[in-house]
């Protein structure tokens, strides 16, 4: 059972009103405002109803002896008093009950509703009482309450982003059905919670295995260490053994055979996950590749925010989940610094090829045809370290070229396709990677389709 503690949160209106105060006084005012807001049962509407009922009783009920106003005024005050008393008693009992409630937090999957095992009595037989709660930490988790057959509220959590946290903070609210009174409190429990990225419709991604295996296949980004299949003119320094003497006898031109560019045969696959804006599909692709063995029998996985690389599936899943808790913008750090540390680690020495899972969504506020924030520093780091790489780009759909028709914008609120990548941005990114000699595989989580980099105009 985790330890419960009260967390004080400063209401936003008080933040704006007390911005000019010193920090110490501002924190004190914030604590007082929080206690008043959450600890005092009557709401603003409840105080207003009580004031109106009292004024009507004083002016017309007792003054003019109006029996109708007298009855309504007394009924309003009795309802206000009864509501405050019932809500206070219910909140005290539920607060104690929440400390002993069942819990079953462990591993969840984003986008999938799952019962966490936490429940509280619904108090359906107690008049005026409504019970509910929500998650404050981790953020992006929608909390629902489902009434079961025993009259208890079962918690159903739906996460929108992967994360790994050690503490879960909830905000409980017991309120009156008429909105006259409300009591809220925050509580945190120590719980090892892991939320993995949603797989969606991602398939087996057979192409990924051939990309990552690096079985000595011809590749434009490789080194000239393959079979001697290419021919060029002889230059001083070339070995005489590689001269095509039959061609020289026929044409009187010295030509030599040179090795073709290929990716070296690798015994271990290096895989790395880059985080950034819209990285959930890329994290899901990395999860599928690891869980289904698409990286081969021997692999080494790293990601942003991971303390060290790992070759164990359980630790890799935890690192993928923990990477979702990183801040979206880390301007004080080089985006490729962690990738360089991974490639220069002793475990990765001797391997030159790496598979990089990366988001395809451009940086926020960019125009059409712009690149994601990771592109320039990552390519510079790979070039500096002399590594070859294939990129697995994750996306949640591709928007076609051209403006969205007005009838679609009127009929569907999500006509902008959310985090879908526009075909112009995607075409520009794939062309940029191909120009630098890197292969790319587009993985669409919404449809489950995979497209190779040579088909970068498939969204036209």
Secondary structure, DSSP 4 states (H G I P E B T S, - for coil): -PPPB------HHHHHHTTTS-HHHHHHHHHHHHHHHHH--B-HHHHHHHHHHHHHIIIIISSS--HHHHHHHHHHHHHHHHHHHHHHHHHHHHHHHHHT-----SEEETTS-EEEEEEEE--TTSTTEEEEEEEEESTTEEEEEEE-TTSEEEEEEEESS-EEEEEEEEEEEEEETTSSBEEEEEEEEEEEEEEEPP-TT----HHHHHHHH--S-EEEEEES-S-S-EEEE--TT--GGGB-HHHHHHHS--EEEEPPPEPPP-SSEEEEE---TT-HHHHHHHHHHHHTTTT-SSEEEEETT-SS-B--HHHHHHHHHHHTTS-S--TTS-TTHHHHHHHTSGGGTT--EEEEEEE-SPPTT--TTPPPTHHHHHHHHHHHHT-EEEEEEEES-EEPSSPPPHHHHHH-TTTT-TTPEEHHHHHHHHHHHHHTT-EEEEEETTT--EEEGGGTTTT-
